[in-house]
Amino acid sequence: MKKEGASKVLIVDDEQDMLTGLERLLGYELPQVIVETASRPQQAVAMVERNAYDVVLLDIRMPDIGSMELLKILRQKDPWLTVVMMTAYGSIETAVEAIKRGAYDFVTKPFDKNVLLQTLNKAIERNSLIRENLDLRRRAQGEPPLDQFIGQSEAMRRLCEQIRTVARTDYAVLIQGESGTGKELVARAIHSLSPRRDQALIAVNCPAIPEHLLESELFGHKKGAFTGADRDHRGIFEEAHQGTLFLDEIGDIPVGVQTKLLRALQEGEIKPLGDVKAKKVDVRILSSTNQDLKEKIRQRTFREDLFYRLNVVTLRTPSLRERREDIPLLAAHFARIACRELDVPVKRFSQTALEALMECDWPGNVRQLQNVVRQAVIFSPEDVIRWEDLMRIEMSLGSVGTVEHRCTMGSSKPLTPYKDAKEKVLQDFTFRYIKDLLERTGGNVSRAAEYSGLTRAALQKIMRRYGIHSQEFRSET
């Protein structure tokens, strides 16, 4: 039976034992993921034509159709498909070539379970972001890229104005911000508004490429430069010539590669591994990080001169905590998308549910909010998503803590039920009101009762309940 709202992964391998083992592993470790398998290339192509998959896990060696050709066909069927290659250690070079041709990442056999699960989770998140951006583009119908940014807060207006300004320049831009705040979306908006918009934008997830391959991927290599280099290989810098190169999570680049990256930025040229000649490249650099690069400089794990080359202009993506007033707009937007995906009538949030969402700290930021909204759409039985539905997500999924101890979406501050919250506000108001009343009347209970419209007995009862004593407010004669 289909799990409503679940992600879908297609595993393509000609070894049935491998398919069975992976299907069993993912079914146990990722219960919210639907796993389907294909043992033949033609079967995989037909399945991608019929279904929308979040990730395809594709073996590097397939019969009948080579893996590169199969990758090309699958991406022709779905240009935004996220493909992760499975490869033996001896075929890593082929997997890297597959990344150049559109694959997202690769994992090596025999699998390290944690690495495999982490890679798949990241691929699913990446696909979710891509599909969301595509939906925004379709809805925008050619409107400017900044219309993809949902929110009317001062922080978002300031960010959009900064994007417009820096897009007109050719300066290197460092985008700083927490995970899930849309740093890649900012980079794509800058490129789309820049004079280089008609050229390539190439995004590189720096932590995803093994250290021993990163230099070759960035700058390329000549045939024979190292064991396994059986042909010349164009680097990402060359691929991005006259366009834009986005280095995601730049703080994870090894120090040795940092030195060569600095030279490329300073000289405007690269030297592929094994080549004696340098090549001129014209590339605009955008980079992002969620780390404190100045602290990494103090720890000598990041070059200071490279930092200033990358940090000509700094943009900071605000966390969701800093723009809470945008949460109702974002929640409504994500709810519309989820309802359309699930083919159900549009649902809206009640006021108390919105207030609950706005109370949370959101450590996962916009991405986390979107996931919670999707769950709320699935589990709310009516057209209005209520506070109780958010609590039901708590108890049924266990993904965001418990009602009694944590904010529903990961805040350190507990969510208070509406009735209790209202009572607390009323108590605070009553306490402040009575104190102010007695201060103004110098502790005269009769006059205080007269001014407040209460009887003396009723006022004294309230004072006893809150531990307020009239003598504390009487002036000494």
C-alpha positions in Angstrom: 0.0 0.0 0.0 1.3 3.5 -0.8 2.4 5.6 2.1 0.7 8.9 1.6 3.2 11.8 1.1 6.2 9.4 1.3 9.4 9.9 -0.8 10.0 7.4 -3.6 13.3 5.7 -4.4 14.0 3.5 -7.4 16.9 1.0 -7.2 18.3 -0.2 -10.5 20.7 -3.1 -10.4 21.0 -6.3 -12.5 21.8 -8.4 -9.4 18.6 -9.6 -7.7 20.4 -10.3 -4.4 21.6 -6.7 -4.3 18.1 -5.4 -5.0 16.5 -7.6 -2.3 19.2 -6.6 0.3 18.9 -2.9 -0.4 15.1 -3.0 -0.5 15.1 -4.7 2.9 17.7 -2.3 4.4 15.9 0.9 3.2 12.5 -0.5 4.2 13.8 -1.0 7.8 16.0 2.2 8.1 13.8 4.6 6.1 10.2 3.6 6.8 8.8 6.8 5.3 10.4 5.9 1.9 8.7 3.9 -0.8 11.3 1.6 -2.4 10.8 0.1 -5.9 13.3 -1.9 -7.9 14.3 -2.6 -11.5 16.7 -5.2 -12.8 16.9 -4.2 -16.4 17.6 -0.8 -18.0 14.4 -0.8 -20.2 12.3 -1.6 -17.1 13.9 1.4 -15.2 13.2 3.7 -18.2 9.5 2.6 -18.3 9.1 3.1 -14.5 10.6 6.6 -14.6 8.2 7.5 -17.5 5.2 6.4 -15.4 6.2 7.6 -11.9 7.8 10.6 -10.2 10.8 9.4 -8.2 12.7 11.4 -5.6 15.9 9.4 -6.1 17.2 6.8 -8.5 20.0 4.6 -7.1 21.7 3.3 -10.2 24.4 0.7 -10.5 27.4 1.8 -12.5 27.5 -1.4 -14.6 24.3 -2.4 -16.4 23.7 -4.9 -19.2 22.5 -3.9 -22.7 22.7 -0.2 -22.1 25.8 1.4 -20.5 25.3 3.3 -17.3 26.2 6.6 -18.9 23.7 6.1 -21.6 21.1 4.9 -19.1 21.8 8.0 -17.0 21.3 10.2 -20.1 18.0 8.5 -21.0 16.6 8.8 -17.5 17.5 12.4 -17.3 15.9 13.0 -20.7 12.7 11.5 -19.3 13.0 13.7 -16.1 15.6 16.5 -16.4 15.5 17.2 -12.7 15.8 13.6 -11.6 18.3 13.0 -8.7 20.5 10.1 -9.5 23.0 8.4 -7.1 25.4 6.0 -8.7 26.5 2.7 -7.0 30.1 1.7 -7.9 32.9 -0.6 -6.8 36.1 1.1 -5.7 37.8 0.3 -9.0 35.1 2.3 -10.9 35.2 5.6 -8.9 36.6 7.4 -11.9 33.5 6.4 -13.9 31.2 7.5 -11.1 32.9 10.9 -11.0 32.3 11.2 -14.8 28.7 10.3 -14.1 28.5 13.3 -11.7 29.8 15.5 -14.5 27.0 14.2 -16.7 24.3 15.0 -14.2 24.4 12.4 -11.4 24.1 13.9 -7.9 26.5 11.7 -6.0 27.8 8.2 -5.7 28.3 5.5 -3.1 30.8 2.7 -3.1 30.3 -1.1 -2.8 30.5 -2.8 -0.3 28.2 -0.2 1.3 28.9 1.6 4.6 25.3 1.7 5.9 25.6 5.1 7.5 27.1 6.7 4.4 24.5 5.1 2.2 21.6 6.4 4.4 23.1 9.8 4.7 23.7 10.1 1.0 20.1 9.1 0.2 18.6 11.4 2.8 20.6 14.3 1.3 19.5 13.3 -2.2 15.9 13.2 -1.1 16.2 16.7 0.5 17.9 18.0 -2.6 15.1 16.6 -4.8 12.5 18.2 -2.6 14.2 21.6 -2.9 14.5 21.3 -6.7 10.8 20.3 -7.1 9.8 23.1 -4.8 11.8 25.6 -6.9 10.4 24.2 -10.1 6.9 24.7 -8.7 7.7 28.3 -7.8 9.0 28.9 -11.3 6.0 27.4 -12.9 3.7 29.6 -10.8 5.9 32.6 -11.4 5.3 32.2 -15.2 8.5 34.1 -16.1 8.4 36.6 -13.2 11.7 37.8 -11.7 13.7 35.2 -9.7 13.2 37.2 -6.5 9.5 36.3 -6.6 10.6 32.9 -5.5 11.3 34.3 -2.0 8.2 34.0 0.2 8.0 36.6 2.9 7.3 40.3 3.7 9.5 40.7 6.8 12.1 43.4 6.9 14.9 40.7 6.9 13.6 39.3 3.6 13.1 42.7 2.0 16.6 43.6 2.9 18.0 40.3 1.5 16.2 40.7 -1.8 17.5 44.3 -2.2 21.0 43.0 -1.5 20.6 40.3 -4.1 19.5 42.9 -6.7 22.5 45.0 -5.9 25.2 42.4 -6.0 23.8 40.6 -9.0 24.7 43.6 -11.2 28.4 43.3 -10.2 30.9 40.5 -10.9 32.2 40.4 -7.4 32.7 37.1 -5.4 29.8 36.7 -2.9 29.9 34.7 0.3 26.5 33.6 1.4 26.3 32.8 5.1 23.4 31.3 7.0 22.1 28.2 8.9 21.1 25.0 7.1 17.7 25.2 5.5 17.7 29.0 5.0 17.9 28.9 1.2 21.6 29.7 0.5 21.5 27.9 -2.8 18.3 29.7 -3.8 20.1 33.0 -3.2 23.0 31.9 -5.4 20.6 31.0 -8.2 18.8 34.3 -7.9 22.1 36.2 -8.1 23.1 34.3 -11.2 19.6 34.7 -12.8 19.8 38.5 -12.3 23.4 38.9 -13.4 24.9 39.6 -16.9 26.0 36.0 -16.9 22.4 34.6 -16.7 22.7 33.1 -20.2 25.8 31.1 -19.3 26.1 28.0 -17.1 25.6 28.0 -13.3 27.4 25.0 -11.9 26.8 24.1 -8.2 29.3 22.0 -6.4 28.5 20.3 -3.0 32.1 20.5 -1.6 31.6 17.9 1.2 30.0 15.4 -1.2 33.2 14.9 -3.3 36.0 12.9 -1.6 39.1 14.9 -0.8 41.4 12.9 -3.1 39.0 13.7 -6.1 38.1 17.3 -5.3 41.2 18.8 -6.9 40.7 16.8 -10.1 37.0 17.7 -10.2 37.7 21.4 -9.8 40.7 21.9 -12.1 40.6 18.7 -14.3 43.5 16.4 -15.1 45.5 15.1 -18.0 45.6 11.5 -19.1 48.1 9.6 -17.0 48.2 12.2 -14.2 47.5 9.4 -11.6 46.5 5.8 -11.5 43.2 5.4 -13.3 43.4 8.6 -15.3 42.9 7.0 -18.6 41.8 10.1 -20.5 41.8 13.9 -20.2 39.2 15.3 -17.9 37.7 18.8 -18.0 37.4 20.4 -14.5 34.4 22.2 -13.2 36.1 25.6 -13.6 36.4 25.0 -17.3 32.8 23.9 -17.5 31.7 27.1 -15.8 33.8 29.3 -18.1 32.1 32.7 -18.6 29.4 31.6 -16.2 29.0 31.2 -12.5 30.5 28.6 -10.1 28.6 28.0 -6.8 30.8 26.3 -4.1 28.3 25.1 -1.5 29.7 24.6 2.0 33.1 26.1 1.1 34.3 25.6 4.7 34.7 21.9 4.1 37.4 22.3 1.4 40.7 20.7 2.5 43.6 23.2 3.1 45.7 21.7 0.3 42.9 22.4 -2.2 42.3 25.8 -0.7 45.8 26.9 -1.9 45.1 26.0 -5.5 41.7 27.5 -5.4 43.3 30.8 -4.1 45.7 30.7 -7.1 42.8 30.2 -9.5 40.9 33.2 -8.0 44.0 35.4 -7.9 45.4 34.6 -11.4 42.1 33.8 -13.2 43.7 30.6 -14.4 43.9 26.9 -13.5 46.4 24.1 -14.0 44.9 20.6 -14.5 46.7 17.8 -12.7 49.5 16.5 -14.8 49.5 19.5 -17.2 52.4 21.9 -17.5 50.3 24.7 -19.0 47.8 26.9 -17.2 44.4 27.7 -18.7 42.7 31.0 -18.4 39.2 30.9 -17.0 36.5 33.6 -16.6 34.3 32.5 -13.7 32.3 34.3 -11.2 32.5 32.7 -7.7 29.6 32.4 -5.4 30.1 30.4 -2.2 28.1 29.5 0.9 28.7 28.2 4.4 26.9 27.5 7.7 30.2 27.6 9.6 32.2 30.3 11.3 35.0 30.8 8.8 36.8 33.3 11.1 37.0 30.6 13.8 38.3 28.1 11.3 41.0 30.7 10.3 42.0 30.9 14.0 42.2 27.1 14.1 44.3 27.2 10.9 41.8 25.0 9.0 40.9 27.8 6.5 43.2 30.2 4.8 42.7 33.8 5.7 43.7 35.1 2.2 41.2 32.8 0.6 38.5 34.0 2.9 39.0 37.6 1.8 39.0 36.5 -1.9 35.7 34.8 -1.4 34.2 37.4 0.9 34.3 40.5 -1.3 30.6 40.8 -0.6 28.8 39.0 2.2 25.1 38.1 2.2 23.4 36.5 5.2 20.3 34.4 4.9 18.1 35.0 8.0 17.0 32.1 10.1 13.3 31.5 10.4 13.5 32.6 14.1 14.5 36.1 12.8 11.5 36.4 10.5 8.7 34.8 12.4 6.1 37.1 10.8 6.8 35.3 7.5 5.7 31.9 9.0 2.0 32.3 8.2 2.8 33.1 4.5 5.2 30.2 4.2 2.9 27.8 6.0 0.0 28.7 3.6 2.3 28.5 0.6 3.6 25.0 1.6 0.1 23.8 2.4 -1.1 24.8 -1.1 1.8 22.9 -2.6 1.3 19.8 -0.5 -2.5 19.8 -1.2 -1.8 20.0 -4.9 0.8 17.1 -4.7 -1.7 15.0 -2.8 -4.7 16.0 -5.0 -6.8 17.1 -2.0 -8.8 20.3 -1.4 -6.7 23.3 -0.2 -6.3 23.3 3.6 -5.6 26.3 5.8 -4.3 26.8 9.3 -6.4 27.9 12.2 -5.2 31.0 14.1 -4.1 28.9 17.1 -2.1 26.5 14.9 -0.3 29.5 13.2 0.5 30.9 16.6 1.9 27.5 17.6 4.1 27.5 14.5 5.3 31.0 15.2 6.3 30.0 18.7 8.9 27.5 17.6 12.6 28.0 17.2 12.9 26.0 13.9 16.5 24.7 14.0 15.9 23.3 10.5 14.5 26.6 9.3 12.3 26.8 6.2 13.1 23.2 5.1 11.9 21.9 8.5 8.7 24.1 8.4 7.9 22.6 4.9 8.2 19.1 6.2 6.0 19.8 9.2 3.4 21.4 6.9 3.4 18.4 4.7 2.7 16.1 7.7 0.0 18.4 8.9 -1.8 18.3 5.5 -1.6 14.5 5.5 -2.8 14.0 9.1 -5.4 16.7 9.5 -8.9 15.2 8.8 -10.6 18.5 7.9 -10.0 21.4 5.7 -8.7 23.5 8.6 -5.4 22.4 10.2 -5.8 23.0 13.9 -3.5 23.0 16.9 -4.7 19.5 17.8 -3.5 18.3 14.4 0.0 19.5 15.1 -0.1 17.6 18.4 -1.2 14.5 16.5 1.9 14.8 14.3 3.8 14.7 17.5 2.3 11.5 18.8 2.0 9.6 15.5 5.4 10.4 14.0 7.5 11.1 17.0 9.7 13.2 14.7 9.6 16.5 16.6 9.4 15.6 20.3 6.5 15.4 22.7 3.8 17.9 23.5 4.6 18.0 27.2 8.3 18.6 26.9 9.2 20.3 23.6 7.9 22.7 21.1 6.3 20.7 18.4 8.9 21.7 15.8 12.1 21.6 17.8 12.0 24.7 19.9 13.6 24.7 23.3 10.5 26.5 24.6 7.5 24.2 25.3 4.2 24.7 23.4 1.4 25.5 25.7 -2.1 24.3 25.0 -4.5 27.2 24.0 -6.6 27.0 27.1 -3.5 27.1 29.4 -1.9 29.9 27.4 -5.1 31.9 27.6 -5.3 31.4 31.4 -1.6 32.4 31.8 -2.2 35.7 29.9 -5.3 36.4 32.0 -3.4 35.7 35.2 -0.6 38.0 34.2 -3.1 40.8 33.3 -5.0 40.5 36.5 -1.9 40.6 38.7 -0.5 43.7 36.9 -3.9 45.4 36.9 -4.5 44.9 40.7 -1.0 46.1 41.5 -1.4 49.2 39.3 -4.8 49.8 40.9 -3.5 49.7 44.4 -0.5 51.9 43.6 -2.8 54.6 42.2 -5.1 54.5 45.2 -2.2 54.3 47.8 -3.4 50.9 49.0 -7.0 52.0 49.7 -9.0 48.9 49.0 -12.4 50.7 49.1 -11.3 53.3 46.5 -9.7 50.6 44.4 -12.9 48.6 44.4 -14.9 51.6 43.4 -12.6 52.5 40.5 -12.4 48.9 39.2 -16.2 48.3 39.4 -15.6 45.4 41.7 -17.1 44.9 45.1 -14.7 45.2 48.0 -15.2 41.5 48.8 -14.5 40.4 45.2 -11.3 42.6 45.1 -10.0 41.2 48.4 -10.6 37.7 47.1 -8.5 38.4 44.0 -5.8 40.0 46.2 -5.7 36.9 48.4 -5.5 34.6 45.4 -2.4 36.4 44.0 -0.8 37.1 47.4 -1.2 40.9 47.1 -1.3 42.9 50.3 -2.7 46.4 50.4 -0.3 47.7 53.1 2.6 47.3 50.6 1.1 50.2 48.6 0.4 52.6 51.5 2.6 55.6 51.8 4.2 56.3 55.2 2.9 59.5 56.8 
